[in-house]
Amino acid sequence: MFENLVISETAYELLFQESEPVYVFEQGVYGDDRTQDKDRDTGYPLWMVRITASDATNREEQTLEVQVPAMDQPSAGFKEKVLLPNLRVQMYSRKTERNITARWYADTFDIAASGTASKAPSRKETETITTRAAAAA
Protein backbone atom coordinates (compact mmCIF):
# COMPACT_ATOMS: atom_id res chain seq x y z
CA MET A 1 0.00 0.00 0.00
CA PHE A 2 1.15 3.54 -0.73
CA GLU A 3 2.33 5.68 2.15
CA ASN A 4 1.60 8.77 0.05
CA LEU A 5 -0.34 8.92 -3.18
CA VAL A 6 1.05 11.75 -5.36
CA ILE A 7 -1.53 13.61 -7.45
CA SER A 8 -0.82 14.84 -10.99
CA GLU A 9 -0.30 18.60 -10.98
CA THR A 10 -1.87 18.87 -14.44
CA ALA A 11 -5.03 16.82 -13.78
CA TYR A 12 -6.86 19.62 -11.95
CA GLU A 13 -6.83 23.38 -11.92
CA LEU A 14 -6.20 24.45 -8.31
CA LEU A 15 -8.03 27.61 -7.20
CA PHE A 16 -7.26 29.43 -3.94
CA GLN A 17 -9.97 30.01 -1.33
CA GLU A 18 -8.24 30.88 1.97
CA SER A 19 -5.51 29.84 4.39
CA GLU A 20 -5.14 29.65 8.15
CA PRO A 21 -2.54 28.46 10.67
CA VAL A 22 -2.36 24.83 11.78
CA TYR A 23 -2.27 24.73 15.58
CA VAL A 24 -0.78 22.17 17.94
CA PHE A 25 -3.55 20.51 19.94
CA GLU A 26 -3.28 21.34 23.63
CA GLN A 27 -6.09 20.40 26.02
CA GLY A 28 -7.80 23.53 27.40
CA VAL A 29 -5.85 26.03 25.25
CA TYR A 30 -7.93 28.21 22.94
CA GLY A 31 -7.71 31.24 20.63
CA ASP A 32 -4.53 33.31 20.51
CA ASP A 33 -2.93 31.21 23.28
CA ARG A 34 -2.47 28.28 20.87
CA THR A 35 0.92 27.45 19.38
CA GLN A 36 1.26 27.18 15.60
CA ASP A 37 2.52 23.79 14.48
CA LYS A 38 5.82 23.57 12.57
CA ASP A 39 7.05 21.26 9.83
CA ARG A 40 9.46 18.65 11.23
CA ASP A 41 11.77 18.73 8.19
CA THR A 42 12.06 22.48 7.55
CA GLY A 43 11.01 24.14 10.82
CA TYR A 44 8.64 26.44 8.92
CA PRO A 45 5.12 27.15 10.29
CA LEU A 46 2.34 24.93 8.90
CA TRP A 47 -0.64 26.44 7.09
CA MET A 48 -3.94 24.88 6.04
CA VAL A 49 -4.66 26.10 2.51
CA ARG A 50 -8.23 25.59 1.31
CA ILE A 51 -8.44 25.18 -2.47
CA THR A 52 -10.95 24.16 -5.11
CA ALA A 53 -9.68 21.37 -7.37
CA SER A 54 -11.51 21.91 -10.65
CA ASP A 55 -11.72 19.57 -13.65
CA ALA A 56 -13.51 21.49 -16.42
CA THR A 57 -13.53 18.48 -18.78
CA ASN A 58 -15.60 16.35 -16.41
CA ARG A 59 -17.34 19.36 -14.79
CA GLU A 60 -16.14 18.32 -11.37
CA GLU A 61 -15.06 20.43 -8.39
CA GLN A 62 -13.96 19.46 -4.93
CA THR A 63 -12.70 21.49 -1.98
CA LEU A 64 -9.43 20.28 -0.45
CA GLU A 65 -7.60 21.36 2.67
CA VAL A 66 -3.86 21.05 2.06
CA GLN A 67 -1.14 21.41 4.73
CA VAL A 68 1.78 23.49 3.47
CA PRO A 69 4.95 24.66 5.27
CA ALA A 70 5.80 28.31 4.52
CA MET A 71 7.52 31.21 6.27
CA ASP A 72 4.59 33.54 5.54
CA GLN A 73 0.86 32.84 5.34
CA PRO A 74 -0.04 31.70 1.79
CA SER A 75 -2.27 34.25 0.10
CA ALA A 76 -3.85 34.85 -3.31
CA GLY A 77 -7.04 36.29 -4.74
CA PHE A 78 -10.22 34.25 -4.30
CA LYS A 79 -10.34 31.49 -6.96
CA GLU A 80 -6.92 32.59 -8.30
CA LYS A 81 -5.01 29.72 -9.90
CA VAL A 82 -2.26 28.33 -7.64
CA LEU A 83 0.32 25.57 -7.77
CA LEU A 84 0.96 23.05 -5.00
CA PRO A 85 4.10 21.10 -6.00
CA ASN A 86 4.27 17.49 -4.82
CA LEU A 87 0.55 17.44 -3.93
CA ARG A 88 -0.10 14.15 -2.18
CA VAL A 89 -2.74 12.46 -0.07
CA GLN A 90 -2.62 10.01 2.83
CA MET A 91 -5.72 7.87 3.27
CA TYR A 92 -6.54 6.06 6.49
CA SER A 93 -9.42 4.69 8.52
CA ARG A 94 -9.90 3.67 12.13
CA LYS A 95 -11.19 0.29 13.25
CA THR A 96 -14.05 1.94 15.13
CA GLU A 97 -15.23 3.99 12.11
CA ARG A 98 -16.39 3.09 8.63
CA ASN A 99 -15.22 6.36 7.09
CA ILE A 100 -11.97 6.89 5.21
CA THR A 101 -10.11 10.10 6.06
CA ALA A 102 -7.91 11.89 3.53
CA ARG A 103 -5.09 14.21 4.61
CA TRP A 104 -3.61 16.39 1.86
CA TYR A 105 -0.04 17.75 1.86
CA ALA A 106 2.18 19.80 -0.49
CA ASP A 107 5.80 20.98 -0.26
CA THR A 108 5.16 24.60 -1.29
CA PHE A 109 2.51 27.10 -2.33
CA ASP A 110 2.86 29.22 -5.47
CA ILE A 111 0.61 31.62 -7.37
CA ALA A 112 0.43 30.19 -10.91
CA ALA A 113 0.89 33.41 -12.89
CA SER A 114 3.59 35.05 -10.78
CA GLY A 115 6.07 32.27 -10.18
CA THR A 116 6.80 33.67 -6.71
CA ALA A 117 6.33 31.07 -4.02
CA SER A 118 5.57 31.19 -0.31
CA LYS A 119 8.14 28.50 -0.27
CA ALA A 120 9.75 26.16 2.13
CA PRO A 121 12.69 24.21 0.75
CA SER A 122 11.57 20.94 -0.81
CA ARG A 123 12.27 17.73 1.07
CA LYS A 124 15.11 17.02 -1.38
CA GLU A 125 16.63 20.51 -0.77
CA THR A 126 16.31 20.00 3.00
CA GLU A 127 18.12 16.64 2.77
CA THR A 128 20.90 18.30 0.71
CA ILE A 129 21.26 21.15 3.22
CA THR A 130 21.35 18.68 6.13
CA THR A 131 23.89 16.47 4.34
CA ARG A 132 26.16 19.46 3.57
CA ALA A 133 25.96 20.69 7.17
CA ALA A 134 26.87 17.22 8.49
CA ALA A 135 29.78 16.94 6.06
CA ALA A 136 31.10 20.37 7.08
CA ALA A 137 31.02 19.48 10.80
C-alpha atoms as one frame of an Amber mdcrd trajectory, in Angstrom:
protein
   0.000   0.000   0.000   1.155   3.540  -0.734   2.327   5.677   2.151   1.602
   8.771   0.053  -0.343   8.918  -3.181   1.046  11.748  -5.357  -1.534  13.614
  -7.447  -0.820  14.840 -10.994  -0.300  18.595 -10.981  -1.869  18.869 -14.443
  -5.034  16.818 -13.775  -6.865  19.624 -11.951  -6.833  23.383 -11.919  -6.204
  24.452  -8.306  -8.026  27.611  -7.203  -7.261  29.434  -3.936  -9.970  30.010
  -1.326  -8.236  30.879   1.968  -5.509  29.844   4.393  -5.142  29.650   8.152
  -2.536  28.465  10.670  -2.361  24.827  11.776  -2.268  24.735  15.579  -0.780
  22.171  17.944  -3.551  20.512  19.943  -3.278  21.337  23.629  -6.094  20.401
  26.016  -7.797  23.528  27.404  -5.849  26.025  25.252  -7.932  28.215  22.937
  -7.712  31.241  20.634  -4.533  33.307  20.512  -2.933  31.209  23.279  -2.473
  28.280  20.870   0.922  27.449  19.377   1.257  27.184  15.604   2.524  23.785
  14.483   5.817  23.566  12.565   7.045  21.258   9.828   9.456  18.653  11.228
  11.765  18.733   8.189  12.061  22.483   7.552  11.006  24.136  10.822   8.638
  26.445   8.918   5.124  27.149  10.287   2.345  24.935   8.898  -0.638  26.440
   7.089  -3.938  24.878   6.035  -4.658  26.102   2.505  -8.228  25.593   1.309
  -8.442  25.176  -2.472 -10.952  24.163  -5.110  -9.679  21.369  -7.370 -11.506
  21.914 -10.653 -11.721  19.568 -13.648 -13.512  21.487 -16.419 -13.533  18.478
 -18.784 -15.600  16.348 -16.412 -17.338  19.361 -14.789 -16.139  18.318 -11.372
 -15.062  20.426  -8.392 -13.964  19.461  -4.934 -12.699  21.494  -1.980  -9.434
  20.275  -0.453  -7.598  21.362   2.673  -3.861  21.048   2.057  -1.142  21.410
   4.726   1.784  23.486   3.466   4.949  24.661   5.274   5.803  28.309   4.521
   7.522  31.213   6.270   4.586  33.540   5.541   0.859  32.836   5.339  -0.036
  31.696   1.794  -2.268  34.246   0.100  -3.851  34.846  -3.312  -7.039  36.293
  -4.739 -10.216  34.245  -4.296 -10.340  31.493  -6.963  -6.922  32.592  -8.298
  -5.013  29.719  -9.895  -2.259  28.334  -7.643   0.322  25.565  -7.775   0.958
  23.050  -5.001   4.097  21.104  -5.999   4.270  17.487  -4.822   0.551  17.444
  -3.927  -0.103  14.148  -2.176  -2.743  12.457  -0.070  -2.616  10.009   2.832
  -5.721   7.871   3.270  -6.535   6.062   6.488  -9.418   4.691   8.522  -9.897
   3.674  12.126 -11.186   0.291  13.247 -14.052   1.941  15.129 -15.229   3.990
  12.108 -16.386   3.090   8.629 -15.223   6.358   7.086 -11.970   6.885   5.213
 -10.112  10.099   6.056  -7.914  11.890   3.527  -5.085  14.207   4.612  -3.609
  16.387   1.862  -0.038  17.750   1.857   2.184  19.804  -0.485   5.796  20.977
  -0.263   5.165  24.600  -1.289   2.509  27.100  -2.329   2.863  29.222  -5.467
   0.612  31.620  -7.375   0.425  30.190 -10.906   0.886  33.411 -12.888   3.587
  35.054 -10.778   6.071  32.275 -10.181   6.803  33.666  -6.708   6.334  31.067
  -4.021   5.570  31.186  -0.312   8.136  28.496  -0.266   9.751  26.160   2.130
  12.688  24.207   0.754  11.571  20.942  -0.809  12.274  17.729   1.070  15.114
  17.019  -1.384  16.626  20.506  -0.770  16.314  20.000   2.996  18.118  16.641
   2.773  20.900  18.298   0.709  21.261  21.154   3.223  21.345  18.679   6.133
  23.891  16.465   4.343  26.163  19.455   3.570  25.964  20.687   7.173  26.871
  17.224   8.491  29.778  16.937   6.059  31.102  20.368   7.082  31.020  19.480
  10.797
